[in-house]
Amino acid sequence: MASKCVRYLSVGILALVVLVWATASAGQSTTRTKTFKIGKGGTLIVQIEGVGADVTVSTWEKNEIELRIDGLSDQALKNLETREDGNTVHVELYVDDGWGRSRSARFSFTVPTEINLDLGTSGGDISVANMIKGTVTAGTSGGDIDVGEVAGDVSAATSGGDVEVGKVTGKVDLKTAGGDVKALEVIGDAELETSGGDIAVGDVKGACTAGTSGGDISVGSVEKSLVASTAGGDIIIEDVGGDARASTAGGDIVVGMVSGSAVLKTAGGDVELRGATGTVEAKTAGGDIECANITGSINAGTAGGDVFAELNPMGAGMSSLETQGGDVQIVLPADAKATIDARIRIRRGWGGDKEEYEIISDFPAETHEKDSKLIRGRYVIGGGGATIRLETVNGNIEIRKGNRPK
């Protein structure tokens, strides 16, 4: 403790605060209160280590901070230090001898609305109930973090709980190793990460990165780019105003309109894309692929399902729709310019002995060949253009014009 005091004295000229506490007892419970003066736009820094302590924050109209402490032993209180440094208030508690480690305490702060918060505790929850006009930083090693509306940036991390924030007018960085991550709305970029839960966020006005090792991901509209990945759940995205990348090892992927390129991959579910302007890559090892309203090119493949694409081919990009165990269907505009190579490979013993397969097209074929092992057709549409390859094993291929058939 002596070393800490020396350090504090060496940092500029500090307004030292004498610990004079107001106390109120009820039975065996003691509440201690203290107030600090602070101007608008000031900063509250809280660091609690070695004690299981919750930190709660609410607001009022006064230009001061009120601190209320409940459940802290007299022995632990001796290690509490507070000080004012300009327009910054510090509240620090460090207990390294085991005192109070298994106990629970509560630090309750009432602060002005226009304030910056830097809150840290090694063993409890952190809650900010009212709107804060400033930045909020919160960290705990063993609890939940719940932050309401913030007009500023938010950074929150916990090793053992959920993280939830309301509407944030700024950037968001939320991390947990053992819970869910939720954000109501983000007017800025969002980085969301958990190793053991779901991620759910509303609209994001910037770019969004979301990653989890064990849950679902749900995101509203994203104005810029999106990167979403999970090793064990579904990914559902409304719309993306830039490029989109989504991958999962164990669920479905559903994405709305993407105003850019899209890369969607899953090892165990379906892929659905409702629109994109650019290149599209859609892959699954165990489900169907459905991509509508694509302007550009598409590379879609599955080992065990059907493939559908509604494509307006643009430029010289090559497109490919492939499945090893289902049907392939593509819909093109009537005035499209494309060259299609369609193949059905027939493998006897896979149901090919009795089934009859065929290439069905609304466009005339330039060539059409059929034998016991292969059905092949070539279609030059609108004088030829972008190359499109369609291939399936023991399935049908349909090439349609206009809207998708009912």
Secondary structure as the mmCIF struct_conf table of DSSP 4:
data_model
#
loop_
_struct_conf.conf_type_id
_struct_conf.id
_struct_conf.beg_label_comp_id
_struct_conf.beg_label_asym_id
_struct_conf.beg_label_seq_id
_struct_conf.end_label_comp_id
_struct_conf.end_label_asym_id
_struct_conf.end_label_seq_id
HELX_RH_AL_P HELX_RH_AL_P1 ALA A 2 SER A 10
BEND BEND1 VAL A 11 GLY A 12
STRN STRN1 ALA A 15 LEU A 16
STRN STRN2 ALA A 22 ALA A 26
TURN_TY1_P TURN_TY1_P1 GLY A 27 GLN A 28
STRN STRN3 SER A 29 LYS A 37
TURN_TY1_P TURN_TY1_P2 LYS A 40 GLY A 41
STRN STRN4 GLY A 42 GLU A 49
BEND BEND2 GLY A 50 VAL A 51
STRN STRN5 GLY A 52 TRP A 60
BEND BEND3 GLU A 61 ASN A 63
STRN STRN6 GLU A 64 ASP A 70
BEND BEND4 GLY A 71 GLY A 71
HELX_RH_AL_P HELX_RH_AL_P2 ASP A 74 LEU A 77
TURN_TY1_P TURN_TY1_P3 LYS A 78 ASN A 79
STRN STRN7 LEU A 80 ASP A 85
TURN_TY1_P TURN_TY1_P4 GLY A 86 ASN A 87
STRN STRN8 THR A 88 TYR A 94
BEND BEND5 ASP A 97 GLY A 98
TURN_TY1_P TURN_TY1_P5 TRP A 99 SER A 102
BEND BEND6 ARG A 103 ARG A 103
STRN STRN9 SER A 104 PRO A 112
BEND BEND7 THR A 113 GLU A 114
STRN STRN10 ILE A 115 THR A 121
BEND BEND8 SER A 122 GLY A 124
STRN STRN11 ILE A 126 VAL A 128
BEND BEND9 ASN A 130 ASN A 130
STRN STRN12 ILE A 132 ILE A 132
BEND BEND10 LYS A 133 GLY A 134
STRN STRN13 VAL A 136 THR A 140
BEND BEND11 SER A 141 GLY A 143
STRN STRN14 ILE A 145 VAL A 147
STRN STRN15 VAL A 150 VAL A 150
BEND BEND12 ALA A 151 GLY A 152
STRN STRN16 VAL A 154 THR A 158
BEND BEND13 SER A 159 GLY A 161
STRN STRN17 VAL A 163 VAL A 168
BEND BEND14 THR A 169 GLY A 170
STRN STRN18 VAL A 172 THR A 176
BEND BEND15 ALA A 177 GLY A 179
STRN STRN19 VAL A 181 VAL A 186
BEND BEND16 ILE A 187 GLY A 188
STRN STRN20 ALA A 190 THR A 194
BEND BEND17 SER A 195 GLY A 197
STRN STRN21 ILE A 199 VAL A 201
STRN STRN22 VAL A 204 VAL A 204
BEND BEND18 LYS A 205 GLY A 206
STRN STRN23 CYS A 208 THR A 212
BEND BEND19 SER A 213 GLY A 215
STRN STRN24 ILE A 217 VAL A 219
STRN STRN25 VAL A 222 VAL A 222
BEND BEND20 GLU A 223 LYS A 224
STRN STRN26 LEU A 226 THR A 230
BEND BEND21 ALA A 231 GLY A 233
STRN STRN27 ILE A 235 ILE A 237
STRN STRN28 VAL A 240 VAL A 240
BEND BEND22 GLY A 241 GLY A 242
STRN STRN29 ALA A 244 THR A 248
BEND BEND23 ALA A 249 GLY A 251
STRN STRN30 ILE A 253 VAL A 258
BEND BEND24 SER A 259 GLY A 260
STRN STRN31 ALA A 262 THR A 266
BEND BEND25 ALA A 267 GLY A 269
STRN STRN32 VAL A 271 THR A 284
BEND BEND26 ALA A 285 GLY A 287
STRN STRN33 ILE A 289 THR A 302
BEND BEND27 ALA A 303 GLY A 305
STRN STRN34 VAL A 307 PRO A 313
TURN_TY1_P TURN_TY1_P6 GLY A 315 ALA A 316
STRN STRN35 SER A 319 THR A 323
BEND BEND28 GLN A 324 GLY A 326
STRN STRN36 VAL A 328 LEU A 332
TURN_TY1_P TURN_TY1_P7 ALA A 334 ASP A 335
STRN STRN37 ALA A 338 ARG A 345
TURN_TY1_P TURN_TY1_P8 ARG A 348 LYS A 354
STRN STRN38 ILE A 359 SER A 361
BEND BEND29 ASP A 362 PHE A 363
BEND BEND30 GLU A 366 GLU A 366
STRN STRN39 THR A 367 LYS A 370
BEND BEND31 SER A 372 LYS A 373
STRN STRN40 LEU A 374 ILE A 381
TURN_TY1_P TURN_TY1_P9 GLY A 382 GLY A 383
STRN STRN41 ALA A 386 VAL A 393
BEND BEND32 ASN A 394 GLY A 395
STRN STRN42 ILE A 397 LYS A 401
BEND BEND33 GLY A 402 ASN A 403
HELX_LH_PP_P HELX_LH_PP_P1 ARG A 404 PRO A 405
#
